[in-house]
Amino acid sequence: MLLTVKYAHKKDFTSLMVVLLRCRKADLNLVNIVFYSAEQEYASKAGVHELEILVDNDVFLPPAPSHHSEH
C-alpha cells in the first residue's frame, strides 16, 4: 500500500479502510452479537461509509485481571 495520500483523495482512502477488532476471548460471543448494530450506529453518527470491520477470531486480548490476584 502506498502510504503517501494526497488530501484531495482522503475521502476515497477512508472508504477503503478495514479495521481489525480484537477482544478478550471471553467477550467474543458478546462482540459478535452487538457487532453489526454497533458498526451501523458508528457510521451513522460519524457521517461516514460503513467501515469494513473484521473480528479477529485467532488473536485475543489478555484476560481480565483476577479478583484473587496476589499483591
N, CA, C and O atoms as a Maestro MAE file, in Angstrom:
{
 s_m_m2io_version
 :::
 2.0.0
}

f_m_ct {
 s_m_title
 :::
 protein
 m_atom[284] {
  # First column is atom index #
  i_m_mmod_type
  r_m_x_coord
  r_m_y_coord
  r_m_z_coord
  i_m_residue_number
  s_m_chain_name
  s_m_pdb_residue_name
  s_m_pdb_atom_name
  i_m_atomic_number
  :::
  1 25 0.842 -1.168 0.000 1 A "MET " " N  " 7
  2 3 0.000 0.000 0.000 1 A "MET " " CA " 6
  3 2 0.890 1.235 0.000 1 A "MET " " C  " 6
  4 15 1.877 1.286 0.734 1 A "MET " " O  " 8
  5 25 0.565 2.190 -0.783 2 A "LEU " " N  " 7
  6 3 1.268 3.459 -0.827 2 A "LEU " " CA " 6
  7 2 0.819 4.305 0.346 2 A "LEU " " C  " 6
  8 15 -0.373 4.579 0.488 2 A "LEU " " O  " 8
  9 25 1.760 4.729 1.201 3 A "LEU " " N  " 7
  10 3 1.408 5.455 2.412 3 A "LEU " " CA " 6
  11 2 1.217 6.946 2.192 3 A "LEU " " C  " 6
  12 15 0.619 7.614 3.035 3 A "LEU " " O  " 8
  13 25 1.702 7.479 1.094 4 A "THR " " N  " 7
  14 3 1.527 8.894 0.804 4 A "THR " " CA " 6
  15 2 0.176 9.087 0.139 4 A "THR " " C  " 6
  16 15 -0.067 8.577 -0.954 4 A "THR " " O  " 8
  17 25 -0.692 9.819 0.800 5 A "VAL " " N  " 7
  18 3 -2.041 10.030 0.290 5 A "VAL " " CA " 6
  19 2 -2.269 11.529 0.158 5 A "VAL " " C  " 6
  20 15 -2.077 12.279 1.115 5 A "VAL " " O  " 8
  21 25 -2.673 11.954 -1.010 6 A "LYS " " N  " 7
  22 3 -2.971 13.368 -1.208 6 A "LYS " " CA " 6
  23 2 -4.276 13.706 -0.501 6 A "LYS " " C  " 6
  24 15 -5.197 12.890 -0.468 6 A "LYS " " O  " 8
  25 25 -4.355 14.900 0.061 7 A "TYR " " N  " 7
  26 3 -5.534 15.332 0.812 7 A "TYR " " CA " 6
  27 2 -6.798 15.253 -0.034 7 A "TYR " " C  " 6
  28 15 -7.867 14.938 0.489 7 A "TYR " " O  " 8
  29 25 -6.696 15.534 -1.328 8 A "ALA " " N  " 7
  30 3 -7.865 15.520 -2.203 8 A "ALA " " CA " 6
  31 2 -8.497 14.130 -2.288 8 A "ALA " " C  " 6
  32 15 -9.680 13.998 -2.602 8 A "ALA " " O  " 8
  33 25 -7.710 13.107 -2.010 9 A "HIS " " N  " 7
  34 3 -8.208 11.734 -2.112 9 A "HIS " " CA " 6
  35 2 -8.491 11.121 -0.736 9 A "HIS " " C  " 6
  36 15 -8.681 9.911 -0.622 9 A "HIS " " O  " 8
  37 25 -8.518 11.946 0.292 10 A "LYS " " N  " 7
  38 3 -8.730 11.453 1.649 10 A "LYS " " CA " 6
  39 2 -10.040 10.682 1.777 10 A "LYS " " C  " 6
  40 15 -10.073 9.628 2.411 10 A "LYS " " O  " 8
  41 25 -11.109 11.187 1.190 11 A "LYS " " N  " 7
  42 3 -12.411 10.524 1.293 11 A "LYS " " CA " 6
  43 2 -12.372 9.158 0.623 11 A "LYS " " C  " 6
  44 15 -12.914 8.188 1.153 11 A "LYS " " O  " 8
  45 25 -11.732 9.081 -0.542 12 A "ASP " " N  " 7
  46 3 -11.610 7.795 -1.225 12 A "ASP " " CA " 6
  47 2 -10.800 6.813 -0.391 12 A "ASP " " C  " 6
  48 15 -11.136 5.631 -0.311 12 A "ASP " " O  " 8
  49 25 -9.738 7.304 0.228 13 A "PHE " " N  " 7
  50 3 -8.877 6.447 1.035 13 A "PHE " " CA " 6
  51 2 -9.621 5.906 2.250 13 A "PHE " " C  " 6
  52 15 -9.516 4.720 2.562 13 A "PHE " " O  " 8
  53 25 -10.370 6.759 2.937 14 A "THR " " N  " 7
  54 3 -11.068 6.309 4.136 14 A "THR " " CA " 6
  55 2 -12.175 5.321 3.810 14 A "THR " " C  " 6
  56 15 -12.536 4.510 4.663 14 A "THR " " O  " 8
  57 25 -12.717 5.364 2.617 15 A "SER " " N  " 7
  58 3 -13.758 4.396 2.262 15 A "SER " " CA " 6
  59 2 -13.170 3.012 2.016 15 A "SER " " C  " 6
  60 15 -13.910 2.035 1.903 15 A "SER " " O  " 8
  61 25 -11.842 2.923 1.931 16 A "LEU " " N  " 7
  62 3 -11.183 1.640 1.714 16 A "LEU " " CA " 6
  63 2 -10.628 1.041 3.003 16 A "LEU " " C  " 6
  64 15 -10.040 -0.040 2.985 16 A "LEU " " O  " 8
  65 25 -10.812 1.733 4.106 17 A "MET " " N  " 7
  66 3 -10.217 1.292 5.361 17 A "MET " " CA " 6
  67 2 -10.884 0.033 5.895 17 A "MET " " C  " 6
  68 15 -12.098 -0.149 5.799 17 A "MET " " O  " 8
  69 25 -10.043 -0.828 6.460 18 A "VAL " " N  " 7
  70 3 -10.505 -2.042 7.111 18 A "VAL " " CA " 6
  71 2 -9.993 -2.001 8.544 18 A "VAL " " C  " 6
  72 15 -8.825 -1.691 8.780 18 A "VAL " " O  " 8
  73 25 -10.853 -2.310 9.491 19 A "VAL " " N  " 7
  74 3 -10.494 -2.287 10.903 19 A "VAL " " CA " 6
  75 2 -10.498 -3.721 11.419 19 A "VAL " " C  " 6
  76 15 -11.444 -4.476 11.194 19 A "VAL " " O  " 8
  77 25 -9.427 -4.079 12.112 20 A "LEU " " N  " 7
  78 3 -9.342 -5.397 12.733 20 A "LEU " " CA " 6
  79 2 -9.651 -5.223 14.215 20 A "LEU " " C  " 6
  80 15 -8.931 -4.519 14.923 20 A "LEU " " O  " 8
  81 25 -10.706 -5.856 14.678 21 A "LEU " " N  " 7
  82 3 -11.167 -5.719 16.053 21 A "LEU " " CA " 6
  83 2 -10.715 -6.925 16.860 21 A "LEU " " C  " 6
  84 15 -10.990 -8.070 16.503 21 A "LEU " " O  " 8
  85 25 -10.017 -6.648 17.953 22 A "ARG " " N  " 7
  86 3 -9.606 -7.719 18.858 22 A "ARG " " CA " 6
  87 2 -10.272 -7.508 20.205 22 A "ARG " " C  " 6
  88 15 -10.428 -6.378 20.669 22 A "ARG " " O  " 8
  89 25 -10.657 -8.604 20.818 23 A "CYS " " N  " 7
  90 3 -11.306 -8.552 22.119 23 A "CYS " " CA " 6
  91 2 -10.780 -9.697 22.963 23 A "CYS " " C  " 6
  92 15 -9.984 -10.513 22.498 23 A "CYS " " O  " 8
  93 25 -11.228 -9.750 24.197 24 A "ARG " " N  " 7
  94 3 -10.898 -10.894 25.046 24 A "ARG " " CA " 6
  95 2 -11.663 -12.105 24.540 24 A "ARG " " C  " 6
  96 15 -12.772 -11.979 24.022 24 A "ARG " " O  " 8
  97 25 -11.066 -13.272 24.692 25 A "LYS " " N  " 7
  98 3 -11.731 -14.496 24.239 25 A "LYS " " CA " 6
  99 2 -13.080 -14.668 24.940 25 A "LYS " " C  " 6
  100 15 -14.051 -15.128 24.338 25 A "LYS " " O  " 8
  101 25 -13.124 -14.293 26.213 26 A "ALA " " N  " 7
  102 3 -14.369 -14.415 26.983 26 A "ALA " " CA " 6
  103 2 -15.466 -13.500 26.447 26 A "ALA " " C  " 6
  104 15 -16.646 -13.764 26.675 26 A "ALA " " O  " 8
  105 25 -15.103 -12.430 25.740 27 A "ASP " " N  " 7
  106 3 -16.071 -11.461 25.229 27 A "ASP " " CA " 6
  107 2 -16.465 -11.695 23.773 27 A "ASP " " C  " 6
  108 15 -17.295 -10.964 23.233 27 A "ASP " " O  " 8
  109 25 -15.885 -12.689 23.146 28 A "LEU " " N  " 7
  110 3 -16.088 -12.900 21.715 28 A "LEU " " CA " 6
  111 2 -17.560 -13.083 21.342 28 A "LEU " " C  " 6
  112 15 -18.013 -12.500 20.357 28 A "LEU " " O  " 8
  113 25 -18.306 -13.868 22.093 29 A "ASN " " N  " 7
  114 3 -19.728 -14.069 21.772 29 A "ASN " " CA " 6
  115 2 -20.508 -12.767 21.851 29 A "ASN " " C  " 6
  116 15 -21.335 -12.488 20.983 29 A "ASN " " O  " 8
  117 25 -20.257 -11.964 22.883 30 A "LEU " " N  " 7
  118 3 -20.937 -10.676 23.030 30 A "LEU " " CA " 6
  119 2 -20.573 -9.746 21.886 30 A "LEU " " C  " 6
  120 15 -21.446 -9.073 21.337 30 A "LEU " " O  " 8
  121 25 -19.301 -9.696 21.518 31 A "VAL " " N  " 7
  122 3 -18.861 -8.854 20.404 31 A "VAL " " CA " 6
  123 2 -19.596 -9.251 19.131 31 A "VAL " " C  " 6
  124 15 -20.062 -8.387 18.389 31 A "VAL " " O  " 8
  125 25 -19.700 -10.538 18.877 32 A "ASN " " N  " 7
  126 3 -20.397 -10.996 17.673 32 A "ASN " " CA " 6
  127 2 -21.881 -10.660 17.692 32 A "ASN " " C  " 6
  128 15 -22.474 -10.455 16.634 32 A "ASN " " O  " 8
  129 25 -22.493 -10.599 18.870 33 A "ILE " " N  " 7
  130 3 -23.918 -10.281 18.984 33 A "ILE " " CA " 6
  131 2 -24.180 -8.805 18.676 33 A "ILE " " C  " 6
  132 15 -25.123 -8.488 17.951 33 A "ILE " " O  " 8
  133 25 -23.356 -7.896 19.218 34 A "VAL " " N  " 7
  134 3 -23.612 -6.462 19.078 34 A "VAL " " CA " 6
  135 2 -22.853 -5.823 17.914 34 A "VAL " " C  " 6
  136 15 -23.051 -4.647 17.610 34 A "VAL " " O  " 8
  137 25 -22.008 -6.582 17.282 35 A "PHE " " N  " 7
  138 3 -21.090 -6.066 16.269 35 A "PHE " " CA " 6
  139 2 -21.775 -5.305 15.134 35 A "PHE " " C  " 6
  140 15 -21.409 -4.164 14.853 35 A "PHE " " O  " 8
  141 25 -22.743 -5.909 14.490 36 A "TYR " " N  " 7
  142 3 -23.353 -5.308 13.298 36 A "TYR " " CA " 6
  143 2 -24.081 -4.005 13.631 36 A "TYR " " C  " 6
  144 15 -23.936 -3.016 12.912 36 A "TYR " " O  " 8
  145 25 -24.856 -3.994 14.705 37 A "SER " " N  " 7
  146 3 -25.587 -2.770 15.046 37 A "SER " " CA " 6
  147 2 -24.628 -1.662 15.485 37 A "SER " " C  " 6
  148 15 -24.866 -0.492 15.188 37 A "SER " " O  " 8
  149 25 -23.565 -2.007 16.177 38 A "ALA " " N  " 7
  150 3 -22.582 -1.007 16.591 38 A "ALA " " CA " 6
  151 2 -21.869 -0.418 15.381 38 A "ALA " " C  " 6
  152 15 -21.594 0.781 15.341 38 A "ALA " " O  " 8
  153 25 -21.573 -1.249 14.407 39 A "GLU " " N  " 7
  154 3 -20.923 -0.798 13.172 39 A "GLU " " CA " 6
  155 2 -21.811 0.209 12.429 39 A "GLU " " C  " 6
  156 15 -21.330 1.245 11.971 39 A "GLU " " O  " 8
  157 25 -23.081 -0.097 12.316 40 A "GLN " " N  " 7
  158 3 -24.022 0.800 11.637 40 A "GLN " " CA " 6
  159 2 -24.211 2.099 12.411 40 A "GLN " " C  " 6
  160 15 -24.258 3.173 11.813 40 A "GLN " " O  " 8
  161 25 -24.318 2.012 13.733 41 A "GLU " " N  " 7
  162 3 -24.503 3.203 14.560 41 A "GLU " " CA " 6
  163 2 -23.293 4.124 14.459 41 A "GLU " " C  " 6
  164 15 -23.452 5.342 14.374 41 A "GLU " " O  " 8
  165 25 -22.094 3.564 14.466 42 A "TYR " " N  " 7
  166 3 -20.888 4.379 14.338 42 A "TYR " " CA " 6
  167 2 -20.886 5.121 13.009 42 A "TYR " " C  " 6
  168 15 -20.646 6.328 12.970 42 A "TYR " " O  " 8
  169 25 -21.150 4.413 11.932 43 A "ALA " " N  " 7
  170 3 -21.136 5.029 10.605 43 A "ALA " " CA " 6
  171 2 -22.171 6.143 10.515 43 A "ALA " " C  " 6
  172 15 -21.906 7.193 9.929 43 A "ALA " " O  " 8
  173 25 -23.335 5.923 11.087 44 A "SER " " N  " 7
  174 3 -24.404 6.917 11.054 44 A "SER " " CA " 6
  175 2 -24.013 8.173 11.838 44 A "SER " " C  " 6
  176 15 -24.178 9.288 11.343 44 A "SER " " O  " 8
  177 25 -23.499 7.996 13.050 45 A "LYS " " N  " 7
  178 3 -23.143 9.138 13.891 45 A "LYS " " CA " 6
  179 2 -21.914 9.873 13.373 45 A "LYS " " C  " 6
  180 15 -21.823 11.094 13.497 45 A "LYS " " O  " 8
  181 25 -20.974 9.141 12.795 46 A "ALA " " N  " 7
  182 3 -19.748 9.767 12.296 46 A "ALA " " CA " 6
  183 2 -19.948 10.356 10.902 46 A "ALA " " C  " 6
  184 15 -19.103 11.107 10.415 46 A "ALA " " O  " 8
  185 25 -21.071 10.015 10.259 47 A "GLY " " N  " 7
  186 3 -21.342 10.522 8.921 47 A "GLY " " CA " 6
  187 2 -20.380 9.970 7.877 47 A "GLY " " C  " 6
  188 15 -19.983 10.675 6.949 47 A "GLY " " O  " 8
  189 25 -20.012 8.706 8.038 48 A "VAL " " N  " 7
  190 3 -19.066 8.079 7.118 48 A "VAL " " CA " 6
  191 2 -19.673 6.808 6.551 48 A "VAL " " C  " 6
  192 15 -20.689 6.310 7.035 48 A "VAL " " O  " 8
  193 25 -19.022 6.292 5.507 49 A "HIS " " N  " 7
  194 3 -19.380 4.980 4.994 49 A "HIS " " CA " 6
  195 2 -19.171 3.955 6.087 49 A "HIS " " C  " 6
  196 15 -18.341 4.150 6.975 49 A "HIS " " O  " 8
  197 25 -19.910 2.873 6.033 50 A "GLU " " N  " 7
  198 3 -19.637 1.799 6.982 50 A "GLU " " CA " 6
  199 2 -18.247 1.257 6.689 50 A "GLU " " C  " 6
  200 15 -17.905 0.967 5.542 50 A "GLU " " O  " 8
  201 25 -17.459 1.128 7.735 51 A "LEU " " N  " 7
  202 3 -16.128 0.573 7.592 51 A "LEU " " CA " 6
  203 2 -16.227 -0.933 7.477 51 A "LEU " " C  " 6
  204 15 -17.198 -1.539 7.930 51 A "LEU " " O  " 8
  205 25 -15.227 -1.529 6.874 52 A "GLU " " N  " 7
  206 3 -15.172 -2.984 6.890 52 A "GLU " " CA " 6
  207 2 -14.447 -3.363 8.166 52 A "GLU " " C  " 6
  208 15 -13.248 -3.123 8.304 52 A "GLU " " O  " 8
  209 25 -15.170 -3.949 9.089 53 A "ILE " " N  " 7
  210 3 -14.597 -4.325 10.378 53 A "ILE " " CA " 6
  211 2 -14.570 -5.837 10.471 53 A "ILE " " C  " 6
  212 15 -15.588 -6.507 10.299 53 A "ILE " " O  " 8
  213 25 -13.390 -6.360 10.747 54 A "LEU " " N  " 7
  214 3 -13.215 -7.799 10.882 54 A "LEU " " CA " 6
  215 2 -12.929 -8.121 12.335 54 A "LEU " " C  " 6
  216 15 -12.110 -7.455 12.968 54 A "LEU " " O  " 8
  217 25 -13.593 -9.132 12.871 55 A "VAL " " N  " 7
  218 3 -13.338 -9.576 14.231 55 A "VAL " " CA " 6
  219 2 -12.264 -10.653 14.161 55 A "VAL " " C  " 6
  220 15 -12.419 -11.653 13.460 55 A "VAL " " O  " 8
  221 25 -11.174 -10.442 14.893 56 A "ASP " " N  " 7
  222 3 -10.078 -11.412 14.922 56 A "ASP " " CA " 6
  223 2 -10.483 -12.574 15.814 56 A "ASP " " C  " 6
  224 15 -10.659 -12.412 17.022 56 A "ASP " " O  " 8
  225 25 -10.628 -13.743 15.211 57 A "ASN " " N  " 7
  226 3 -11.016 -14.937 15.949 57 A "ASN " " CA " 6
  227 2 -9.818 -15.799 16.325 57 A "ASN " " C  " 6
  228 15 -9.985 -16.912 16.825 57 A "ASN " " O  " 8
  229 25 -8.609 -15.290 16.086 58 A "ASP " " N  " 7
  230 3 -7.402 -16.070 16.354 58 A "ASP " " CA " 6
  231 2 -6.509 -15.466 17.435 58 A "ASP " " C  " 6
  232 15 -5.888 -16.196 18.207 58 A "ASP " " O  " 8
  233 25 -6.444 -14.139 17.491 59 A "VAL " " N  " 7
  234 3 -5.590 -13.457 18.468 59 A "VAL " " CA " 6
  235 2 -6.495 -12.650 19.392 59 A "VAL " " C  " 6
  236 15 -7.319 -11.857 18.936 59 A "VAL " " O  " 8
  237 25 -6.332 -12.862 20.699 60 A "PHE " " N  " 7
  238 3 -7.205 -12.218 21.670 60 A "PHE " " CA " 6
  239 2 -6.412 -11.315 22.602 60 A "PHE " " C  " 6
  240 15 -5.208 -11.496 22.789 60 A "PHE " " O  " 8
  241 25 -7.099 -10.346 23.181 61 A "LEU " " N  " 7
  242 3 -6.512 -9.504 24.215 61 A "LEU " " CA " 6
  243 2 -6.335 -10.347 25.475 61 A "LEU " " C  " 6
  244 15 -6.989 -11.379 25.623 61 A "LEU " " O  " 8
  245 25 -5.456 -9.917 26.386 62 A "PRO " " N  " 7
  246 3 -5.285 -10.678 27.634 62 A "PRO " " CA " 6
  247 2 -6.577 -10.721 28.429 62 A "PRO " " C  " 6
  248 15 -7.401 -9.812 28.329 62 A "PRO " " O  " 8
  249 25 -6.760 -11.777 29.224 63 A "PRO " " N  " 7
  250 3 -7.974 -11.876 30.043 63 A "PRO " " CA " 6
  251 2 -8.016 -10.773 31.093 63 A "PRO " " C  " 6
  252 15 -6.999 -10.157 31.413 63 A "PRO " " O  " 8
  253 25 -9.202 -10.540 31.616 64 A "ALA " " N  " 7
  254 3 -9.386 -9.538 32.669 64 A "ALA " " CA " 6
  255 2 -8.604 -9.956 33.902 64 A "ALA " " C  " 6
  256 15 -8.412 -11.149 34.140 64 A "ALA " " O  " 8
  257 25 -8.148 -8.983 34.691 65 A "PRO " " N  " 7
  258 3 -7.430 -9.327 35.922 65 A "PRO " " CA " 6
  259 2 -8.326 -10.117 36.866 65 A "PRO " " C  " 6
  260 15 -9.536 -9.900 36.924 65 A "PRO " " O  " 8
  261 25 -7.725 -11.018 37.589 66 A "SER " " N  " 7
  262 3 -8.450 -11.825 38.558 66 A "SER " " CA " 6
  263 2 -8.642 -11.021 39.837 66 A "SER " " C  " 6
  264 15 -7.762 -10.250 40.220 66 A "SER " " O  " 8
  265 25 -9.773 -11.190 40.495 67 A "HIS " " N  " 7
  266 3 -10.019 -10.526 41.771 67 A "HIS " " CA " 6
  267 2 -9.179 -11.164 42.887 67 A "HIS " " C  " 6
  268 15 -9.046 -10.612 43.979 67 A "HIS " " O  " 8
  269 25 -8.635 -12.308 42.588 68 A "HIS " " N  " 7
  270 3 -7.869 -13.051 43.596 68 A "HIS " " CA " 6
  271 2 -6.371 -12.908 43.379 68 A "HIS " " C  " 6
  272 15 -5.601 -13.754 43.834 68 A "HIS " " O  " 8
  273 25 -5.941 -11.849 42.690 69 A "SER " " N  " 7
  274 3 -4.520 -11.697 42.425 69 A "SER " " CA " 6
  275 2 -3.766 -11.362 43.693 69 A "SER " " C  " 6
  276 15 -4.278 -10.683 44.583 69 A "SER " " O  " 8
  277 25 -2.535 -11.852 43.760 70 A "GLU " " N  " 7
  278 3 -1.711 -11.596 44.937 70 A "GLU " " CA " 6
  279 2 -1.008 -10.252 44.762 70 A "GLU " " C  " 6
  280 15 -0.632 -9.883 43.649 70 A "GLU " " O  " 8
  281 25 -0.836 -9.538 45.844 71 A "HIS " " N  " 7
  282 3 -0.156 -8.237 45.807 71 A "HIS " " CA " 6
  283 2 1.163 -8.332 46.476 71 A "HIS " " C  " 6
  284 15 1.891 -7.343 46.550 71 A "HIS " " O  " 8
  :::
 }
 m_bond[283] {
  # First column is bond index #
  i_m_from
  i_m_to
  i_m_order
  :::
  1 1 2 1
  2 2 3 1
  3 3 4 2
  4 3 5 1
  5 5 6 1
  6 6 7 1
  7 7 8 2
  8 7 9 1
  9 9 10 1
  10 10 11 1
  11 11 12 2
  12 11 13 1
  13 13 14 1
  14 14 15 1
  15 15 16 2
  16 15 17 1
  17 17 18 1
  18 18 19 1
  19 19 20 2
  20 19 21 1
  21 21 22 1
  22 22 23 1
  23 23 24 2
  24 23 25 1
  25 25 26 1
  26 26 27 1
  27 27 28 2
  28 27 29 1
  29 29 30 1
  30 30 31 1
  31 31 32 2
  32 31 33 1
  33 33 34 1
  34 34 35 1
  35 35 36 2
  36 35 37 1
  37 37 38 1
  38 38 39 1
  39 39 40 2
  40 39 41 1
  41 41 42 1
  42 42 43 1
  43 43 44 2
  44 43 45 1
  45 45 46 1
  46 46 47 1
  47 47 48 2
  48 47 49 1
  49 49 50 1
  50 50 51 1
  51 51 52 2
  52 51 53 1
  53 53 54 1
  54 54 55 1
  55 55 56 2
  56 55 57 1
  57 57 58 1
  58 58 59 1
  59 59 60 2
  60 59 61 1
  61 61 62 1
  62 62 63 1
  63 63 64 2
  64 63 65 1
  65 65 66 1
  66 66 67 1
  67 67 68 2
  68 67 69 1
  69 69 70 1
  70 70 71 1
  71 71 72 2
  72 71 73 1
  73 73 74 1
  74 74 75 1
  75 75 76 2
  76 75 77 1
  77 77 78 1
  78 78 79 1
  79 79 80 2
  80 79 81 1
  81 81 82 1
  82 82 83 1
  83 83 84 2
  84 83 85 1
  85 85 86 1
  86 86 87 1
  87 87 88 2
  88 87 89 1
  89 89 90 1
  90 90 91 1
  91 91 92 2
  92 91 93 1
  93 93 94 1
  94 94 95 1
  95 95 96 2
  96 95 97 1
  97 97 98 1
  98 98 99 1
  99 99 100 2
  100 99 101 1
  101 101 102 1
  102 102 103 1
  103 103 104 2
  104 103 105 1
  105 105 106 1
  106 106 107 1
  107 107 108 2
  108 107 109 1
  109 109 110 1
  110 110 111 1
  111 111 112 2
  112 111 113 1
  113 113 114 1
  114 114 115 1
  115 115 116 2
  116 115 117 1
  117 117 118 1
  118 118 119 1
  119 119 120 2
  120 119 121 1
  121 121 122 1
  122 122 123 1
  123 123 124 2
  124 123 125 1
  125 125 126 1
  126 126 127 1
  127 127 128 2
  128 127 129 1
  129 129 130 1
  130 130 131 1
  131 131 132 2
  132 131 133 1
  133 133 134 1
  134 134 135 1
  135 135 136 2
  136 135 137 1
  137 137 138 1
  138 138 139 1
  139 139 140 2
  140 139 141 1
  141 141 142 1
  142 142 143 1
  143 143 144 2
  144 143 145 1
  145 145 146 1
  146 146 147 1
  147 147 148 2
  148 147 149 1
  149 149 150 1
  150 150 151 1
  151 151 152 2
  152 151 153 1
  153 153 154 1
  154 154 155 1
  155 155 156 2
  156 155 157 1
  157 157 158 1
  158 158 159 1
  159 159 160 2
  160 159 161 1
  161 161 162 1
  162 162 163 1
  163 163 164 2
  164 163 165 1
  165 165 166 1
  166 166 167 1
  167 167 168 2
  168 167 169 1
  169 169 170 1
  170 170 171 1
  171 171 172 2
  172 171 173 1
  173 173 174 1
  174 174 175 1
  175 175 176 2
  176 175 177 1
  177 177 178 1
  178 178 179 1
  179 179 180 2
  180 179 181 1
  181 181 182 1
  182 182 183 1
  183 183 184 2
  184 183 185 1
  185 185 186 1
  186 186 187 1
  187 187 188 2
  188 187 189 1
  189 189 190 1
  190 190 191 1
  191 191 192 2
  192 191 193 1
  193 193 194 1
  194 194 195 1
  195 195 196 2
  196 195 197 1
  197 197 198 1
  198 198 199 1
  199 199 200 2
  200 199 201 1
  201 201 202 1
  202 202 203 1
  203 203 204 2
  204 203 205 1
  205 205 206 1
  206 206 207 1
  207 207 208 2
  208 207 209 1
  209 209 210 1
  210 210 211 1
  211 211 212 2
  212 211 213 1
  213 213 214 1
  214 214 215 1
  215 215 216 2
  216 215 217 1
  217 217 218 1
  218 218 219 1
  219 219 220 2
  220 219 221 1
  221 221 222 1
  222 222 223 1
  223 223 224 2
  224 223 225 1
  225 225 226 1
  226 226 227 1
  227 227 228 2
  228 227 229 1
  229 229 230 1
  230 230 231 1
  231 231 232 2
  232 231 233 1
  233 233 234 1
  234 234 235 1
  235 235 236 2
  236 235 237 1
  237 237 238 1
  238 238 239 1
  239 239 240 2
  240 239 241 1
  241 241 242 1
  242 242 243 1
  243 243 244 2
  244 243 245 1
  245 245 246 1
  246 246 247 1
  247 247 248 2
  248 247 249 1
  249 249 250 1
  250 250 251 1
  251 251 252 2
  252 251 253 1
  253 253 254 1
  254 254 255 1
  255 255 256 2
  256 255 257 1
  257 257 258 1
  258 258 259 1
  259 259 260 2
  260 259 261 1
  261 261 262 1
  262 262 263 1
  263 263 264 2
  264 263 265 1
  265 265 266 1
  266 266 267 1
  267 267 268 2
  268 267 269 1
  269 269 270 1
  270 270 271 1
  271 271 272 2
  272 271 273 1
  273 273 274 1
  274 274 275 1
  275 275 276 2
  276 275 277 1
  277 277 278 1
  278 278 279 1
  279 279 280 2
  280 279 281 1
  281 281 282 1
  282 282 283 1
  283 283 284 2
  :::
 }
}
